[in-house]
Amino acid sequence: MREGTQRRLPYWPVAGALVAVGAGLRVWHWAYGRGLWGDELYVAHNLRERGFVDLLYPLAYSQSAPPGWLWLERFALAVSGPGEQSLRLVPLLFGLALLPLVAYLGYRLLPKVAALAALLLVAVSPFLISYSNQVKQYSAEAFWVTLLVGVGILVHRSAHRLRYLVFWGAATAGATMSALAIPVSAVLATILVVGLVVDRAAGAARWREMARFAVPAPLWLGVVAAVYVWNLRPTRNDTALRDYWLRKQVYPYRDLTDLPATFDWLHSTYKSLAVVPFALWAPALFLVLLVVGAVVCWRRSGWLTVAMLLTPLAIGLGAGALGQYPMTERLALYCVPSCLLLSAFAVSPPTGQIVLGWSRLTAGAALVGVVLVPQVVTDIRAAADPQRAYKQGGGANLADYRGALRYLSEQWREGDLVLATPVSWNGQSYYGPPADGYVRLAEAGACPGETASGLLSGRSRVWVFQATDWDEDDNAEINARLGQGGALSERSFVGARVVRVDLTDGAAAGAGLCLVSPPRSAAVR
């Protein structure tokens, strides 16, 4: 758009409307009230079984979350109870807060049209919406990382005497709410120091400015050290988490000096990020936009702004290349807003510049028509249907155990036996009814402890609750062995199954099945 048209465009009314659309979609998902799925249930168990102090210690069930975020969640649970909407209130509030933050940063950094384009994409991003309604910290990660990037850029442009205190204050608060805020703050601080070093100010003035910048840093370092010792280091030593991410092949499979293998990893990482969390309809075009946006931003705002907007993405890719952070799916959600802000620069290049062979007006119109409109349509189609948005985020997120457990509670009668499989424990124990035991297949034909036959002896009817998003082969074999002792019937639900066995042959019931304790990967304090 021409400069005159840009000046006449009423930014805040339009931005307010886009914020309202994004907020409406997030509140709609929150009001939808889906049941808690696997990882959410594990976090909910930790919250329900621990007090505020105990949440500072490593979480059970191979879960990890920043201590400040956990305290907010524990407060919401104490005030409103253990319902789904209560537990998802904190993620929702962070998801809502991201919208005016992006609107403000876009207003300060971008031309109006480009700022509104970035805000629109953030407002309708299906994964920024869906993970604003899950009992996980990913919406908080996106908010705090974006806030820190914005504060870093504005601090560099400001001459206010308290600007460095604002930066380190935001970094300190972010360290308690977001694990990714810690490395992001460190890199942003380094970029600011480099900016001071290359500044053309006189030598003495430059060193005084660097000293002012460094004075508040010890407070941040102290908080980071405490968070690392109590929260992050134990998580890094969790072998179950490490093995899980290794199985997903998110790290380079060869040494980084093997350039073909490294490029292959970068390509596969980009393809996976294009699906989740960016939900792109045209991955190749987005890469072009990011590169063009970086060039335009450099010419318009300088190298430091480009470096800061790229910091979240660069940290994730660098840590992934070193095998330290699985830069994939929801764990990469934190870098989405800053990447969208940077790519939005491509929509409105500087006056007189040629981008992709088009003039300024033609380039902007073509980019909006070819990239922005289809992307918005793709995002809205996913975000408008909560089930579709969750399905895109992974099949496990579709599970809703409540219907199966409600059915089981209604059908259970005095004297019935209720069993569950170990992977079903998190849903069954949270929503009920209580299980009399947990069963799994005997290994090498023998059980290390008690067999299920003794528990089934003298029973006429047995119920088994099974989560069907995990270990379906084991579930089928368990059902086959239970069916040897009587008539078996099944009823399927979303992500779950209820099995009923009317026993007629006590000798065959439970053969080859072991009774086990509920799975607990760490003691609940």
C-alpha positions as CSV (number, residue, x, y, z in Angstrom):
1,M,0.0,0.0,0.0
2,R,1.2,3.6,-0.6
3,E,2.5,5.6,2.3
4,G,-0.5,7.9,2.3
5,T,-2.9,5.0,2.5
6,Q,-0.8,3.4,5.2
7,R,-1.0,6.6,7.3
8,R,-4.8,6.8,6.9
9,L,-5.4,3.1,7.8
10,P,-6.9,3.1,11.3
11,Y,-4.6,0.6,12.9
12,W,-6.0,0.1,16.4
13,P,-9.7,-0.4,15.5
14,V,-8.6,-3.1,13.0
15,A,-6.1,-4.6,15.4
16,G,-8.8,-4.6,18.1
17,A,-11.2,-6.5,15.8
18,L,-8.5,-9.1,15.0
19,V,-7.7,-9.5,18.7
20,A,-11.4,-10.0,19.4
21,V,-11.5,-12.7,16.7
22,G,-8.5,-14.5,18.1
23,A,-9.8,-14.2,21.6
24,G,-13.2,-15.5,20.6
25,L,-11.6,-18.6,19.0
26,R,-9.6,-19.3,22.1
27,V,-12.5,-18.9,24.5
28,W,-14.6,-21.1,22.3
29,H,-12.0,-23.9,22.5
30,W,-11.8,-23.4,26.3
31,A,-15.6,-23.5,26.6
32,Y,-15.7,-26.7,24.5
33,G,-14.4,-28.5,27.6
34,R,-12.6,-31.5,26.1
35,G,-11.5,-34.2,28.5
36,L,-7.9,-34.2,29.7
37,W,-5.6,-36.4,27.5
38,G,-2.5,-38.3,28.5
39,D,0.1,-35.6,29.3
40,E,-2.5,-33.2,30.7
41,L,-3.7,-35.9,33.1
42,Y,-0.1,-36.5,34.3
43,V,0.3,-32.8,35.0
44,A,-3.2,-32.7,36.7
45,H,-2.2,-35.6,39.0
46,N,1.0,-33.7,40.0
47,L,-1.1,-30.6,40.7
48,R,-3.8,-32.4,42.7
49,E,-1.3,-34.5,44.8
50,R,1.2,-31.8,45.6
51,G,1.3,-28.5,47.5
52,F,3.0,-25.3,46.3
53,V,6.4,-26.2,47.8
54,D,6.4,-29.8,46.5
55,L,5.8,-28.5,43.0
56,L,9.3,-27.0,43.1
57,Y,10.7,-30.6,43.0
58,P,10.9,-32.7,39.9
59,L,7.5,-33.8,38.7
60,A,6.3,-37.4,38.5
61,Y,5.4,-39.3,35.4
62,S,8.3,-37.8,33.3
63,Q,6.6,-34.4,33.2
64,S,8.3,-31.0,33.3
65,A,6.9,-27.5,33.7
66,P,8.3,-24.1,34.9
67,P,7.7,-23.6,38.7
68,G,5.9,-20.2,38.3
69,W,3.5,-21.7,35.8
70,L,2.9,-24.7,38.1
71,W,2.1,-22.3,41.0
72,L,-0.5,-20.4,38.8
73,E,-2.0,-23.8,37.9
74,R,-2.1,-24.9,41.5
75,F,-3.8,-21.7,42.6
76,A,-6.4,-22.1,39.8
77,L,-7.0,-25.7,41.1
78,A,-7.3,-24.5,44.7
79,V,-9.8,-21.8,43.8
80,S,-11.9,-23.5,41.1
81,G,-11.4,-27.2,41.6
82,P,-10.0,-29.9,39.3
83,G,-12.3,-29.5,36.3
84,E,-11.0,-29.2,32.8
85,Q,-11.8,-25.5,32.3
86,S,-10.3,-24.6,35.7
87,L,-7.0,-26.3,34.9
88,R,-6.9,-24.8,31.4
89,L,-7.6,-21.2,32.6
90,V,-3.9,-20.3,33.0
91,P,-3.0,-21.5,29.5
92,L,-6.0,-19.6,28.1
93,L,-5.0,-16.4,29.8
94,F,-1.5,-16.6,28.4
95,G,-3.0,-17.4,24.9
96,L,-5.2,-14.3,25.2
97,A,-2.4,-12.1,26.5
98,L,-0.3,-13.0,23.4
99,L,-2.8,-11.2,21.1
100,P,-2.4,-7.6,22.4
101,L,1.3,-8.2,22.8
102,V,1.7,-9.0,19.1
103,A,-0.6,-6.1,18.2
104,Y,1.6,-3.7,20.1
105,L,4.9,-5.1,18.9
106,G,3.6,-5.1,15.3
107,Y,2.6,-1.4,15.7
108,R,6.1,-0.5,17.0
109,L,8.1,-2.6,14.5
110,L,6.2,-2.9,11.3
111,P,4.2,-0.9,8.7
112,K,0.5,-1.0,9.5
113,V,-0.5,-3.5,6.8
114,A,2.3,-5.9,7.7
115,A,1.6,-5.6,11.4
116,L,-2.0,-6.4,10.8
117,A,-1.1,-9.4,8.6
118,A,1.2,-10.8,11.4
119,L,-1.5,-10.2,14.0
120,L,-4.1,-12.0,11.8
121,L,-1.9,-15.1,11.4
122,V,-1.3,-15.2,15.2
123,A,-5.0,-14.7,15.9
124,V,-6.1,-17.7,13.8
125,S,-3.1,-20.0,14.2
126,P,-4.7,-23.4,15.1
127,F,-1.9,-24.5,17.4
128,L,-1.5,-21.2,19.2
129,I,-5.3,-21.6,19.8
130,S,-5.4,-25.3,20.7
131,Y,-2.4,-25.2,23.0
132,S,-3.9,-22.2,24.8
133,N,-6.4,-24.8,26.0
134,Q,-4.3,-27.6,27.3
135,V,-2.8,-28.2,30.7
136,K,0.7,-27.7,29.4
137,Q,2.9,-24.7,29.5
138,Y,3.3,-24.1,25.7
139,S,1.1,-21.0,25.5
140,A,3.1,-19.5,28.3
141,E,6.3,-20.3,26.4
142,A,5.0,-18.5,23.3
143,F,3.9,-15.5,25.4
144,W,7.1,-15.0,27.4
145,V,9.5,-15.6,24.5
146,T,7.7,-13.1,22.3
147,L,7.6,-10.6,25.2
148,L,11.3,-10.9,25.8
149,V,12.1,-10.5,22.1
150,G,9.9,-7.4,21.9
151,V,11.4,-6.0,25.1
152,G,14.9,-6.6,23.8
153,I,14.2,-4.7,20.5
154,L,12.5,-1.8,22.2
155,V,15.2,-1.5,24.9
156,H,17.8,-1.2,22.1
157,R,15.7,1.6,20.6
158,S,15.0,3.4,23.9
159,A,17.0,5.9,25.8
160,H,15.0,5.6,29.1
161,R,17.2,5.3,32.1
162,L,15.3,2.2,33.4
163,R,15.3,0.3,30.2
164,Y,17.9,-2.3,31.3
165,L,16.1,-2.9,34.5
166,V,12.9,-3.6,32.5
167,F,14.8,-6.1,30.3
168,W,16.3,-8.0,33.2
169,G,13.0,-7.8,35.2
170,A,11.1,-9.4,32.3
171,A,13.9,-12.0,31.8
172,T,13.7,-12.9,35.6
173,A,10.0,-13.2,35.6
174,G,10.1,-15.2,32.3
175,A,12.7,-17.7,33.8
176,T,10.1,-18.8,36.3
177,M,7.3,-19.2,33.7
178,S,9.1,-20.5,30.6
179,A,12.1,-22.8,30.2
180,L,12.8,-21.4,26.8
181,A,12.9,-17.9,28.2
182,I,16.2,-18.7,29.8
183,P,18.3,-19.3,26.7
184,V,16.4,-16.7,24.8
185,S,17.2,-14.1,27.5
186,A,20.9,-15.1,27.4
187,V,21.1,-14.7,23.6
188,L,19.2,-11.5,23.6
189,A,21.5,-10.0,26.3
190,T,24.5,-11.1,24.2
191,I,23.0,-9.3,21.1
192,L,22.4,-6.2,23.1
193,V,26.0,-6.2,24.4
194,V,27.3,-6.6,20.8
195,G,25.1,-3.7,19.8
196,L,26.7,-1.6,22.5
197,V,30.2,-2.7,21.5
198,V,29.7,-1.7,17.8
199,D,27.9,1.5,18.8
200,R,29.7,4.6,17.6
201,A,29.6,6.3,21.0
202,A,32.8,7.3,22.6
203,G,34.8,4.6,24.4
204,A,34.1,5.8,28.0
205,A,30.4,6.3,27.4
206,R,30.2,2.9,25.8
207,W,31.7,1.2,28.8
208,R,29.5,3.1,31.2
209,E,26.4,1.9,29.2
210,M,27.6,-1.7,29.4
211,A,28.1,-1.4,33.1
212,R,24.5,-0.1,33.5
213,F,23.3,-3.0,31.5
214,A,25.2,-5.5,33.6
215,V,24.1,-4.2,37.0
216,P,20.7,-5.9,37.2
217,A,21.9,-9.2,35.6
218,P,22.9,-11.0,38.9
219,L,19.2,-11.2,40.0
220,W,18.4,-13.0,36.8
221,L,21.4,-15.3,37.2
222,G,20.3,-16.2,40.7
223,V,16.8,-17.1,39.6
224,V,18.1,-19.1,36.6
225,A,20.5,-21.0,38.8
226,A,17.7,-21.9,41.2
227,V,15.3,-23.0,38.4
228,Y,18.0,-25.0,36.8
229,V,19.0,-26.9,40.0
230,W,15.5,-27.6,41.2
231,N,13.6,-27.9,37.9
232,L,15.6,-28.3,34.7
233,R,18.6,-30.4,35.6
234,P,16.5,-33.3,36.9
235,T,14.3,-33.2,33.8
236,R,17.4,-33.4,31.6
237,N,18.4,-36.6,33.5
238,D,15.0,-38.3,32.9
239,T,15.9,-41.3,30.8
240,A,12.3,-42.0,29.8
241,L,12.0,-38.5,28.3
242,R,15.3,-38.8,26.5
243,D,14.5,-42.3,25.1
244,Y,11.1,-41.0,24.0
245,W,12.6,-38.1,21.9
246,L,15.3,-40.3,20.5
247,R,12.6,-42.7,19.2
248,K,11.0,-39.8,17.4
249,Q,14.3,-39.2,15.6
250,V,14.3,-35.4,16.2
251,Y,18.1,-35.1,16.4
252,P,20.7,-35.4,13.6
253,Y,21.4,-39.1,13.1
254,R,25.0,-38.5,12.2
255,D,27.7,-36.0,13.3
256,L,27.2,-32.4,12.2
257,T,30.4,-32.6,10.1
258,D,28.5,-35.0,7.7
259,L,27.0,-32.2,5.7
260,P,24.5,-34.3,3.6
261,A,23.1,-35.8,6.7
262,T,22.9,-32.4,8.4
263,F,21.1,-30.9,5.5
264,D,18.7,-33.9,5.5
265,W,18.0,-33.3,9.1
266,L,17.3,-29.6,8.6
267,H,15.0,-30.5,5.7
268,S,13.0,-33.0,7.7
269,T,12.9,-30.6,10.7
270,Y,11.5,-27.8,8.5
271,K,8.9,-30.2,7.0
272,S,7.8,-31.3,10.4
273,L,7.6,-27.7,11.7
274,A,5.6,-26.7,8.7
275,V,2.9,-29.1,9.8
276,V,3.1,-28.5,13.5
277,P,3.2,-25.9,14.9
278,F,3.0,-23.5,11.9
279,A,0.2,-25.4,10.0
280,L,1.4,-24.0,6.7
281,W,-0.4,-24.5,3.4
282,A,2.7,-23.7,1.4
283,P,5.9,-24.5,3.4
284,A,8.3,-23.4,0.6
285,L,6.6,-20.0,0.3
286,F,6.9,-19.4,4.0
287,L,10.7,-20.0,3.9
288,V,10.9,-17.4,1.1
289,L,8.8,-15.0,3.1
290,L,11.0,-15.5,6.1
291,V,14.2,-14.8,4.1
292,V,12.6,-11.8,2.3
293,G,11.2,-10.5,5.6
294,A,14.7,-10.8,7.2
295,V,16.3,-8.8,4.3
296,V,13.6,-6.1,4.4
297,C,13.7,-5.9,8.2
298,W,17.5,-5.5,8.0
299,R,17.2,-2.6,5.6
300,R,14.3,-1.0,7.5
301,S,15.2,-1.7,11.2
302,G,18.8,-2.9,11.2
303,W,20.6,-6.2,11.9
304,L,19.9,-6.2,15.6
305,T,16.1,-6.4,15.1
306,V,16.5,-9.3,12.6
307,A,18.9,-11.1,15.0
308,M,16.4,-10.8,17.9
309,L,13.4,-11.9,15.9
310,L,15.3,-15.0,14.7
311,T,16.7,-15.8,18.2
312,P,13.9,-18.2,19.3
313,L,14.1,-20.2,16.0
314,A,17.9,-20.2,16.0
315,I,18.1,-21.4,19.6
316,G,15.7,-24.3,18.9
317,L,17.5,-25.4,15.8
318,G,20.9,-25.1,17.4
319,A,19.9,-27.0,20.5
320,G,18.3,-29.7,18.3
321,A,21.4,-30.0,16.2
322,L,23.4,-30.7,19.3
323,G,20.8,-33.2,20.6
324,Q,19.8,-31.0,23.6
325,Y,16.3,-29.9,22.7
326,P,13.7,-31.7,20.5
327,M,12.8,-28.9,18.1
328,T,9.5,-30.4,16.9
329,E,5.7,-30.1,17.2
330,R,4.4,-28.3,20.3
331,L,7.9,-27.9,21.7
332,A,8.5,-25.4,18.9
333,L,5.4,-23.4,19.4
334,Y,7.3,-20.7,21.3
335,C,9.0,-19.5,18.1
336,V,5.8,-19.1,16.0
337,P,4.9,-15.4,16.9
338,S,8.4,-14.0,16.3
339,C,8.8,-15.9,13.0
340,L,5.4,-14.5,11.8
341,L,6.4,-11.0,12.8
342,L,9.6,-11.3,10.8
343,S,8.0,-12.8,7.8
344,A,5.4,-10.0,7.8
345,F,8.1,-7.5,6.8
346,A,7.9,-9.1,3.3
347,V,4.4,-7.8,2.8
348,S,5.5,-4.2,2.9
349,P,9.1,-3.8,1.6
350,P,10.9,-0.4,1.8
351,T,10.1,2.3,-0.8
352,G,12.0,1.9,-4.1
353,Q,13.0,-1.7,-3.4
354,I,12.4,-4.6,-5.7
355,V,11.3,-7.9,-4.1
356,L,10.9,-11.1,-6.1
357,G,11.0,-9.0,-9.3
358,W,7.8,-7.0,-8.5
359,S,7.4,-3.4,-7.6
360,R,6.4,-2.6,-4.0
361,L,2.7,-2.4,-4.6
362,T,2.5,-5.5,-6.8
363,A,4.7,-7.5,-4.4
364,G,2.6,-6.7,-1.4
365,A,-0.7,-7.5,-3.2
366,A,0.7,-10.7,-4.6
367,L,2.1,-11.9,-1.3
368,V,-1.3,-11.2,0.4
369,G,-3.2,-12.9,-2.3
370,V,-1.0,-15.9,-2.8
371,V,0.2,-16.5,0.7
372,L,-1.8,-14.8,3.3
373,V,-5.4,-15.5,2.1
374,P,-4.9,-19.2,1.7
375,Q,-3.0,-19.5,5.0
376,V,-5.8,-17.7,6.8
377,V,-8.4,-20.0,5.2
378,T,-6.4,-23.0,6.2
379,D,-6.0,-21.8,9.8
380,I,-9.6,-20.9,10.3
381,R,-10.8,-24.2,8.9
382,A,-8.6,-25.9,11.5
383,A,-9.3,-23.5,14.4
384,A,-13.0,-23.4,13.9
385,D,-13.4,-27.0,14.8
386,P,-11.8,-27.9,18.2
387,Q,-11.6,-31.6,17.3
388,R,-9.9,-30.9,14.0
389,A,-7.4,-28.6,15.6
390,Y,-6.5,-31.2,18.3
391,K,-6.3,-34.0,15.7
392,Q,-3.7,-32.0,13.7
393,G,-1.7,-31.7,16.9
394,G,-1.4,-35.5,17.3
395,G,-3.8,-38.4,17.6
396,A,-3.3,-38.8,21.3
397,N,-4.9,-35.4,21.9
398,L,-8.2,-36.8,20.5
399,A,-8.7,-39.2,23.4
400,D,-11.6,-38.4,25.7
401,Y,-11.8,-41.0,28.5
402,R,-14.8,-39.5,30.3
403,G,-17.5,-41.2,28.2
404,A,-16.0,-44.6,28.7
405,L,-15.5,-44.1,32.5
406,R,-19.0,-42.7,32.8
407,Y,-20.4,-45.7,31.1
408,L,-18.4,-48.0,33.3
409,S,-19.6,-46.2,36.5
410,E,-23.2,-46.6,35.3
411,Q,-22.9,-50.3,34.4
412,W,-20.9,-51.4,37.4
413,R,-22.7,-53.4,40.1
414,E,-21.8,-54.6,43.6
415,G,-19.5,-57.5,43.4
416,D,-18.1,-56.7,39.9
417,L,-14.4,-56.5,39.4
418,V,-12.9,-53.4,37.8
419,L,-9.5,-53.7,36.1
420,A,-7.4,-51.3,34.0
421,T,-4.3,-51.5,31.9
422,P,-1.2,-49.6,33.2
423,V,-1.3,-47.0,30.4
424,S,-4.9,-46.3,31.3
425,W,-4.1,-45.4,34.9
426,N,-3.9,-41.7,34.4
427,G,-7.4,-41.3,33.0
428,Q,-9.1,-44.0,35.2
429,S,-7.6,-42.8,38.4
430,Y,-8.5,-39.1,37.7
431,Y,-12.1,-39.6,36.5
432,G,-12.9,-42.9,38.3
433,P,-14.3,-45.3,39.2
434,P,-11.5,-46.8,41.3
435,A,-9.8,-49.9,39.9
436,D,-9.4,-53.1,41.8
437,G,-6.2,-53.9,40.0
438,Y,-4.0,-53.2,36.9
439,V,-3.2,-56.0,34.5
440,R,-0.5,-56.6,31.9
441,L,0.7,-59.6,29.9
442,A,3.1,-62.0,31.6
443,E,6.6,-61.8,30.3
444,A,8.2,-65.1,29.3
445,G,5.1,-66.8,30.6
446,A,5.6,-65.8,34.2
447,C,4.6,-63.0,36.5
448,P,7.2,-61.4,38.9
449,G,4.4,-61.0,41.5
450,E,0.7,-61.9,41.8
451,T,-1.2,-63.3,38.8
452,A,-4.7,-62.0,37.9
453,S,-6.2,-65.5,38.3
454,G,-6.5,-65.1,42.1
455,L,-8.3,-61.8,41.9
456,L,-10.8,-63.2,39.3
457,S,-11.5,-66.3,41.3
458,G,-15.1,-66.4,42.5
459,R,-16.2,-63.4,40.3
460,S,-19.0,-63.6,37.8
461,R,-18.4,-60.3,35.9
462,V,-15.2,-58.4,35.2
463,W,-14.8,-54.9,33.6
464,V,-11.6,-53.7,32.0
465,F,-10.9,-50.1,31.1
466,Q,-8.4,-49.6,28.3
467,A,-6.9,-46.5,26.7
468,T,-6.7,-47.3,23.0
469,D,-4.3,-44.6,21.9
470,W,-1.4,-46.7,23.3
471,D,-0.4,-50.4,23.3
472,E,-3.3,-51.7,21.3
473,D,-1.5,-55.0,20.5
474,D,-1.2,-55.7,24.3
475,N,-4.9,-54.7,24.7
476,A,-6.0,-57.2,22.1
477,E,-4.0,-60.0,23.7
478,I,-5.3,-59.2,27.2
479,N,-8.9,-59.3,25.9
480,A,-8.2,-62.6,24.2
481,R,-6.9,-64.2,27.4
482,L,-9.8,-62.8,29.5
483,G,-12.2,-64.1,26.8
484,Q,-11.0,-67.7,27.4
485,G,-12.8,-67.6,30.8
486,G,-16.2,-66.5,29.6
487,A,-18.3,-64.4,27.2
488,L,-16.5,-61.1,26.3
489,S,-18.1,-57.9,24.8
490,E,-16.6,-54.6,24.0
491,R,-17.8,-51.0,23.7
492,S,-15.5,-48.4,22.1
493,F,-15.3,-44.7,22.8
494,V,-13.0,-41.9,21.7
495,G,-9.6,-43.1,22.6
496,A,-10.9,-45.7,25.1
497,R,-12.6,-49.1,25.3
498,V,-14.7,-50.8,28.0
499,V,-14.5,-54.6,28.0
500,R,-17.0,-56.7,29.9
501,V,-16.4,-60.4,30.6
502,D,-19.1,-62.7,32.0
503,L,-17.0,-65.4,33.6
504,T,-18.0,-69.1,33.2
505,D,-14.7,-70.9,33.5
506,G,-12.7,-69.8,36.6
507,A,-9.7,-71.9,35.6
508,A,-9.1,-70.1,32.3
509,A,-9.8,-66.6,33.6
510,G,-6.7,-64.5,33.9
511,A,-4.3,-67.0,32.6
512,G,-1.0,-65.3,31.6
513,L,-2.0,-62.0,33.1
514,C,-0.1,-60.2,35.9
515,L,-1.3,-57.8,38.5
516,V,0.9,-54.8,38.7
517,S,1.1,-51.5,40.6
518,P,0.0,-48.2,39.0
519,P,2.8,-46.8,36.9
520,R,4.7,-44.1,38.7
521,S,7.9,-42.9,37.1
522,A,8.7,-40.9,40.1
523,A,7.5,-40.8,43.7
524,V,4.7,-38.3,44.3
525,R,5.8,-36.2,47.3
